[in-house]
Structure formats: structure tokens, C-alpha cells
Amino acid sequence: MTIFSRIIAGEIPSYKCAEDDRFYAFLDINPVTRAHTLVVPKQEVDYLFDLDDDTLSAMVLFSKRVAAAIKQEFPCKKVGMTVLGLEVNHAHIHLAPLQSEIDMDFGKKKLQLPAEEMQDIADRILKAFNAANPK
């Protein structure tokens, strides 16, 4: 079981930003920008492009809705999307608000935000996501 599966199962705490029956979004604990969010499928698959076409398409559309919530709460030029997937063997998409392309540089020093600020960021994204996507 990957660390992301354990987060989805609630075994490891996370800063939840969005969720539906197939996907879970939460703040990256080593963010490149404030509101840097990870989107993962609840189905444990190692590589994004090993997902079946329906799941991959749905994941991108879910990410689009999460990105809209991020942009609403954290005004930026764009929300960048990156797929890396070498550190955790569970498909995931990185979403980060961008003012410039350097904001998405994963080689730079990561932000260290207090837990209270991380929770506030997650709460704001989740509220905006839920308001735009009523169940």
C-alpha cells in the first residue's frame, strides 16, 4: 500500500482540498508554492499513463475543477499542472498556482508552512471546490 493509499484511507493525516468517489486532492507537504495540491486516483496505480482511458480522462477533469478552486482562492496567472511520479509509486498530478514558470521548479527549496496555514489553505480550496461542485 502506497503512502497515498494510506492518506486516502485516513491512516495518515492530510490537508484535504477535494474529493469524490474516484479521486482525492490534498496539499503537498513540501510545496513549491502556497496551495500546491496533489490529485490522486483512489485506485492504486503506479503510473499515470497505466490508468484506463476513462479514469485518466476523469482525473484530468477532476484536476480542472480543483485548479479552478485554487485559482479562485489564490489569484494567479495560471494553475500549472505537472506529472512526475518518480518519488511515490501512485499516479498523481501536481497543481500549483503560478505567477511565473519558475514557480513550478521542483529543484528549488520547498516552502515550509505552519500547520495552521496549511489547514487554512486546504479549507479555502475545499470550500470553493464544494461550492462549485455540489453533490
C-alpha positions, 0 to 999 in steps of 0.5 A, a space after each residue: 500500500 502506497 503512502 497515498 493509499 494510506 492518506 486516502 484511507 485516513 491512516 495518515 493525516 492530510 490537508 484535504 482540498 477535494 474529493 469524490 468517489 474516484 479521486 482525492 486532492 490534498 496539499 503537498 507537504 513540501 510545496 513549491 508554492 502556497 496551495 500546491 495540491 496533489 490529485 490522486 486516483 483512489 485506485 492504486 496505480 503506479 503510473 499515470 499513463 497505466 490508468 484506463 482511458 476513462 479514469 485518466 480522462 476523469 482525473 484530468 477533469 477532476 484536476 480542472 475543477 480543483 485548479 479552478 478552486 485554487 485559482 479562485 482562492 489564490 489569484 494567479 496567472 495560471 494553475 500549472 499542472 505537472 506529472 512526475 511520479 518518480 518519488 511515490 509509486 501512485 499516479 498523481 498530478 501536481 497543481 500549483 498556482 503560478 505567477 511565473 514558470 519558475 514557480 513550478 521548479 521542483 529543484 528549488 527549496 520547498 516552502 515550509 508552512 505552519 500547520 495552521 496555514 496549511 489547514 487554512 489553505 486546504 479549507 479555502 480550496 475545499 470550500 470553493 471546490 464544494 461550492 462549485 461542485 455540489 453533490 
